[in-house]
Amino acid sequence: MGLQITNEEKGELLGIIRERYGYDFSEYAEASIKRRINRFADINSFENYFDVRHHLANDQNLFVAFILEITVNVTEMFRDPAFFKCLAEKVFPLLTTYAHRKVWHAGCSTGEEVYSLAILLKENSLYRDTIIYATDINTKVVKQAREGVFPLKLMKEFTANYLKAGGQESLSDYYTADYDSVIMNKSLKKNMVFSTHNLAGDTSFNEFQMIICRNVLIYFNQELQDKVLQLFYESLCMFGFLALGSKESITHSKLRDKFEVIDKNEKIFRKIA
Ligand SMILES: C[S@@+](CC[C@H](N)C(=O)[O-])C[C@H]1O[C@@H](n2cnc3c(N)ncnc32)[C@H](O)[C@@H]1O
């Protein structure tokens, strides 16, 4: 059996990381972060906790690998198509009332969701006057997202999602195939700004008409979820939209009365106070 880190060791390790690298993972959901530290130790053949601690404290490159292991980067184009369909049907008509729109895509991973949103905005004549700010804690995935190159073999599945999401054209209109990859069209990247941003520590950087953050809060404990929801609340204009996706919830947040529900399944809310 590999490493089974104790709560005390986990606390100490995350404290060292916070001091040394300025990243605070102490409010990530406990079971999940312990599992990931154990996995990280196995992958790197560290036999005990002291090995992990010593190497992580002294090797910056290893810390980059640690972030990759700690954060789950799974994503896909038009993931949960019903979410995108709902956005297009219930939110886009209200977004047309703004002459210019700023959207924050928080926890964008490798960018598949960002390109999906851009495509749907384009098909609904909303992309031209929209800027999408896409951020993630992980520098490596942000770089991939900016490049917009995805494996060709996934396009069949992404096309099925696109059609279920209400896509009106052909997904292949938006990319060029290059051997076993596809390169997303430049015209889609035009209004995208990619950057690293840590939801567990960094402040707001703009005011937005819509914030999308799916499959990210589930990795945080309740305190950190509350802090991040406060950050989103402060970053939204009045009547702006918060789209969290079906797996998240604001039911336990004290901010719930400051939002009205636009769609209860897809957890799409509108700031009203
Ligand atoms: C499972 S992916 C979700 C990607 C996409 N939103 C989706 O639903 O397909 C979770 C992403 O959250 C990012 N993440 C985790 N902790 C974060 C933090 N503190 N600040 C910003 N992003 C974070 C991870 O790096 C990862 O890319």
PDBQT file of the ligand as one rigid body, heavy atoms in Angstrom, charges set to zero:
ROOT
HETATM    1  C1  LIG A 301     -12.694  19.805 -13.207  1.00  0.00    +0.000 C 
HETATM    2  S1  LIG A 301     -11.998  21.254 -13.870  1.00  0.00    +0.000 S 
HETATM    3  C2  LIG A 301     -13.429  22.081 -14.477  1.00  0.00    +0.000 C 
HETATM    4  C3  LIG A 301     -13.194  22.650 -15.850  1.00  0.00    +0.000 C 
HETATM    5  C4  LIG A 301     -14.429  23.264 -16.490  1.00  0.00    +0.000 C 
HETATM    6  N1  LIG A 301     -14.929  24.382 -15.733  1.00  0.00    +0.000 N 
HETATM    7  C5  LIG A 301     -15.526  22.228 -16.684  1.00  0.00    +0.000 C 
HETATM    8  O1  LIG A 301     -16.519  22.244 -15.949  1.00  0.00    +0.000 OA
HETATM    9  O2  LIG A 301     -15.377  21.392 -17.575  1.00  0.00    +0.000 OA
HETATM   10  C6  LIG A 301     -11.595  22.167 -12.409  1.00  0.00    +0.000 C 
HETATM   11  C7  LIG A 301     -10.621  23.304 -12.679  1.00  0.00    +0.000 C 
HETATM   12  O3  LIG A 301     -10.563  24.153 -11.530  1.00  0.00    +0.000 OA
HETATM   13  C8  LIG A 301      -9.247  24.620 -11.398  1.00  0.00    +0.000 C 
HETATM   14  N2  LIG A 301      -9.010  25.077 -10.028  1.00  0.00    +0.000 N 
HETATM   15  C9  LIG A 301      -8.849  24.335  -8.911  1.00  0.00    +0.000 A 
HETATM   16  N3  LIG A 301      -8.580  25.126  -7.857  1.00  0.00    +0.000 NA
HETATM   17  C10 LIG A 301      -8.604  26.406  -8.336  1.00  0.00    +0.000 A 
HETATM   18  C11 LIG A 301      -8.387  27.675  -7.732  1.00  0.00    +0.000 A 
HETATM   19  N4  LIG A 301      -8.105  27.792  -6.433  1.00  0.00    +0.000 N 
HETATM   20  N5  LIG A 301      -8.491  28.781  -8.510  1.00  0.00    +0.000 NA
HETATM   21  C12 LIG A 301      -8.768  28.670  -9.845  1.00  0.00    +0.000 A 
HETATM   22  N6  LIG A 301      -8.968  27.494 -10.466  1.00  0.00    +0.000 NA
HETATM   23  C13 LIG A 301      -8.881  26.375  -9.723  1.00  0.00    +0.000 A 
HETATM   24  C14 LIG A 301      -8.409  23.403 -11.774  1.00  0.00    +0.000 C 
HETATM   25  O4  LIG A 301      -7.086  23.758 -12.117  1.00  0.00    +0.000 OA
HETATM   26  C15 LIG A 301      -9.212  22.817 -12.923  1.00  0.00    +0.000 C 
HETATM   27  O5  LIG A 301      -8.730  23.266 -14.164  1.00  0.00    +0.000 OA
ENDROOT
TORSDOF 0
